[in-house]
Amino acid sequence: MMKKILLALFLIPTLTFAQHTISGNFTPADQFTWCILYKVNSDNYKYVTDGKVVDGKFSLSLDPSVEKGAYKLVYGVPQGEKNFDILYNAKEDIELSFSETEGVTFIVSEENKAFKEYKLTLFQLDQDIAKAYASESLDQAEITELFRQKAELQKNAEDLFKGEFSEDFVIASRSYIPKGFEPYESYMENRRLGYFNDVDPNNPVLQNSSFLIDTFLEYINRFSLETEAASFRELDAIIDLVKGSDPVFQKDLLSQLWGALVIEDKPKSANYLTKKYLLELCETLGEKEIAKKLKEYKNTSVGELAPDFSWDVDNNGTVELRSLHTFDVAENYILVFWSSTCSHCLRELPKLQKLAQSLNPKEYKVIAVGIEDGKYDWKNEVLRYPEFEHVLALGKWESEIAKAYSISHTPTFFLLDKDKVLTAKPHDLPELIEIVAPEKKAEK
């Protein structure tokens, strides 16, 4: 049964120019030392204030110039992960408690308490609906009742938050609710098609918050669980939604989405967003650094064609030009970036050589790219590894090959198939061995 919430209007003080505080406690107390408050804007996080956490307690004073809006309270590093959201209406103090296992609980702040309760109840009803549909003994009456409860929750919330800061978030959280029973496939398709009906990407309240990016990720995760094509379909819908917005805002929002997809290890989705719209948008706006980052990630993502490069080979006094894409001697390739001045590389290459000697040469070929400032030390060192195909990349980190593969440290490994498509990016030699020869153990 749906909890009986949001049935009475909460009272919020109407004094709009008073100084307010955000205070509370962190547990366990000895794991927190500092907190920083940022205001969420469409293009950045604006620093507001910070304070010490002493014995788990903190208090931040907000002067009258602090505007109502969506805020993030950062409590650790990395800041992009160690934070939580706070809604500040500039009309009330906020007191909370937080632990990383339990999340945030609002003790004082009627708006934050009521909004969180609304979102939690909405989530629980969606869970109950999914569970009811999945039940072996499908109960149409039960599902119809859950739809009724969800519609009632939404109506009560919109009445409750009318005129308050959270109103825009509540309206944008509307979702498709059938008036009666509907088969699951029809219900989910109608919900997908109407997911953004009440989401206005031009709404400044939504823009200056985490709502849009959170909604996009929820949409992708909810409707693209089965196939890669479904994920692309959801990304198309998001692109179509924001295309009418300010281009700079589009760039900021879609770059956030791209970053979230990268963090969630969804390279195909991240690269689809790059190729379909984001890269062209960034290049049009002159955002060279972002465009470079997008290209570098795409070039070295599993499933992508590896960047081509060429090298010279002395074949009995005749110089032969070879290229990665036309090199055809094995079914798979181990691409390793190393340096003759890297002591760790010099310890790892003999182990890689031993691995290569144990593998069928028709199955695996090592291509060793030396990232070098000069050629003399490299020329002497490569004589130790006649099994490898050697490539010299002069210019160290600034060499074209190193830049194409975003090389920032050595050794770095890639696995390619016969067509030079990236199949894996082993973190180190033991992981490489685990992939190509799991029966063997890396030498220590």
Residue pairs with C-beta under 8 A, 6 or more apart in sequence:
2 121
2 125
2 149
2 152
2 153
3 117
3 121
5 114
5 117
5 118
5 121
5 153
5 156
6 114
6 117
6 118
6 153
6 156
6 157
6 160
7 156
9 160
10 110
10 111
10 114
10 160
11 110
12 89
12 91
12 92
12 110
12 111
12 164
13 91
13 92
14 91
15 91
16 90
16 91
17 64
18 64
19 61
19 62
19 63
19 64
20 61
20 62
20 66
20 88
20 90
20 91
20 92
20 93
20 94
21 59
21 60
21 61
21 62
21 93
21 94
22 37
22 59
22 60
22 62
22 73
22 86
22 88
22 93
22 94
22 95
22 96
23 57
23 58
23 59
23 60
23 93
23 94
23 95
23 96
24 57
24 58
24 94
24 95
24 96
24 97
24 98
24 107
25 56
25 57
25 58
25 97
25 98
26 32
26 35
26 53
26 56
26 57
26 58
26 75
26 97
26 98
26 99
27 56
27 97
27 98
27 99
28 56
28 99
29 53
29 55
29 56
29 57
30 56
32 53
32 56
32 75
32 76
33 52
33 53
34 50
34 51
34 52
34 53
34 75
35 50
35 51
35 53
35 58
35 60
35 73
35 74
35 75
36 47
36 49
36 50
36 73
36 74
36 79
37 47
37 48
37 49
37 50
37 60
37 71
37 72
37 73
37 74
37 86
38 45
38 46
38 47
38 48
38 71
38 72
38 74
39 45
39 46
39 48
39 66
39 67
39 69
39 70
39 71
39 208
40 69
40 70
40 71
40 72
40 208
40 209
40 210
41 208
42 204
42 207
42 208
42 249
42 252
42 253
43 248
43 249
43 252
45 72
48 62
48 66
48 71
49 60
49 61
49 62
50 60
51 58
51 59
51 60
52 58
53 75
62 88
66 88
66 90
67 90
68 88
68 89
68 90
68 91
68 165
69 87
69 88
69 165
69 208
69 209
70 85
70 86
70 87
70 88
70 208
70 209
70 210
70 211
71 85
71 86
71 87
71 88
72 83
72 84
72 85
72 86
72 210
73 83
73 84
73 86
74 82
74 83
75 82
75 83
75 84
75 98
76 82
84 98
84 103
84 104
85 210
86 94
86 96
86 112
87 111
87 112
87 115
87 165
87 166
88 94
88 165
89 111
89 164
89 165
92 108
92 109
92 110
92 111
93 108
93 109
94 106
94 108
94 109
94 112
95 106
95 107
95 108
95 109
96 104
96 105
96 106
96 107
96 108
96 109
96 112
97 104
97 105
97 107
98 104
98 105
104 116
106 112
106 113
106 116
111 161
111 164
111 165
111 166
114 160
114 161
114 166
115 161
115 166
115 169
115 170
118 153
118 157
118 160
118 170
119 173
121 153
122 150
122 153
122 154
122 173
125 146
125 149
125 150
125 153
126 150
128 146
129 143
129 146
129 147
129 150
132 138
132 139
132 142
132 143
132 146
133 143
133 184
133 187
140 181
141 181
143 181
144 180
144 181
147 177
147 178
147 179
147 180
150 177
151 177
154 170
154 173
154 174
154 177
157 170
158 167
158 170
158 171
161 167
161 170
165 205
168 203
168 205
168 206
169 205
169 206
169 209
169 211
171 198
172 198
172 199
172 200
172 203
172 206
172 211
172 215
173 198
174 197
174 198
175 191
175 194
175 195
176 187
176 190
176 191
176 193
176 194
176 195
176 197
178 187
178 190
182 190
188 223
192 223
195 219
195 223
195 237
196 219
196 237
196 241
199 206
199 212
199 215
199 241
200 206
201 207
201 212
201 241
201 242
201 244
201 245
201 249
201 253
202 244
202 245
202 246
206 212
207 249
207 253
212 253
213 253
213 256
213 257
213 260
216 238
216 257
217 257
217 260
217 264
219 234
219 237
219 238
220 231
220 234
220 235
220 238
220 269
223 230
223 233
223 234
224 230
224 231
224 233
224 234
224 269
228 268
231 266
231 268
231 269
231 272
232 269
232 272
232 276
235 269
235 272
235 273
235 276
236 276
238 254
238 257
239 254
239 273
239 276
239 277
242 249
242 250
242 253
242 254
243 250
245 253
247 281
247 284
247 285
248 285
250 281
251 278
251 281
251 282
251 285
251 287
251 290
254 273
254 277
254 278
254 281
255 278
255 282
255 290
257 273
258 270
258 273
258 274
258 278
258 294
261 267
261 269
261 270
261 273
262 270
262 297
267 297
267 301
267 302
267 303
267 304
268 301
268 303
270 297
270 301
271 297
271 298
271 301
271 303
271 304
274 294
274 295
274 297
274 298
275 298
278 294
279 291
279 294
279 295
282 290
282 291
282 294
283 291
296 403
296 406
297 406
298 304
299 306
299 307
299 404
299 405
299 406
300 306
300 307
300 405
300 406
300 414
300 422
300 425
301 422
302 422
302 423
302 424
302 425
303 421
303 422
304 421
304 422
305 325
305 419
305 420
305 421
305 422
306 324
306 335
306 405
306 414
306 416
306 420
306 421
306 422
307 324
307 401
307 404
307 405
308 323
308 324
308 325
308 420
309 323
309 324
309 391
309 400
309 401
309 404
310 321
310 322
310 323
310 324
311 321
311 322
311 323
311 390
311 391
311 392
312 319
312 320
312 321
312 322
313 319
313 320
313 321
313 322
314 320
324 367
324 420
325 420
327 333
327 367
327 389
328 418
329 365
329 389
330 361
330 362
330 363
330 364
330 365
330 418
331 362
331 363
331 364
331 417
331 418
332 363
332 364
332 365
332 415
332 416
332 417
332 418
332 423
332 436
333 364
333 365
333 366
333 367
333 415
333 416
333 417
333 420
334 352
334 356
334 364
334 365
334 366
334 367
334 413
334 414
334 415
334 432
334 436
335 367
335 369
335 413
335 414
335 415
335 416
336 349
336 352
336 366
336 367
336 368
336 369
336 411
336 412
336 413
336 414
337 369
337 371
337 393
337 402
337 405
337 407
337 410
337 411
337 412
337 413
338 345
338 348
338 349
338 368
338 369
338 370
338 371
338 410
338 411
339 345
339 370
339 371
339 372
339 396
339 410
340 346
340 370
340 372
340 377
340 378
340 380
340 381
341 372
341 373
341 377
342 410
342 411
344 410
344 411
345 410
345 411
346 381
348 411
348 429
349 368
349 384
349 385
349 411
350 384
351 429
351 442
351 443
352 366
352 429
352 432
353 384
353 385
353 387
353 388
354 443
355 429
355 432
355 433
355 436
355 437
355 440
356 364
356 366
356 387
356 388
357 387
358 437
358 440
359 436
359 437
361 387
364 436
365 389
366 385
366 387
366 388
366 389
367 388
367 389
367 391
368 382
368 385
368 388
368 389
368 390
368 391
369 391
369 392
369 393
369 401
370 378
370 381
370 382
370 390
370 391
370 392
370 393
371 393
371 396
371 397
371 399
371 401
371 402
371 407
371 410
372 378
372 392
372 393
372 394
372 396
373 394
373 395
373 396
374 394
375 392
375 394
378 392
382 388
382 390
391 401
393 399
393 400
393 401
393 402
395 402
396 402
397 403
397 407
397 408
401 407
405 412
405 414
411 429
413 425
413 426
413 428
413 429
413 431
413 432
414 422
414 424
414 425
414 426
415 422
415 423
415 424
415 425
415 426
415 432
415 435
415 436
416 422
416 423
417 423
424 435
426 432
426 434
426 435
429 442
430 441
430 442
433 440
433 441
433 442
434 442
